[in-house]
């Protein structure tokens, strides 16, 4: 395959007027430079994408931690409400609780 490319370049060079060879070489260099710039920009885009992904993962971990804390607080509040309902549903236990000094055993 590489041999065919070399032969094609040779044929193209034969078709080009010798006066235009410096311009062709300059344009070839510009094309190579542009290819390098495109590769560099693509690489930077991939790096930015990785950084954004990492940032989103950290945010997600923070949200999971916050959710866990809120869930624990909700469970404690639910348990407290349940205890209050039981406490007020049985007034006889309330008096017994108060006689014991506020400590239920």
Residue pairs with C-beta under 8 A, 6 or more apart in sequence:
13 21
13 24
16 24
86 93
87 93
87 94
87 97
88 94
97 104
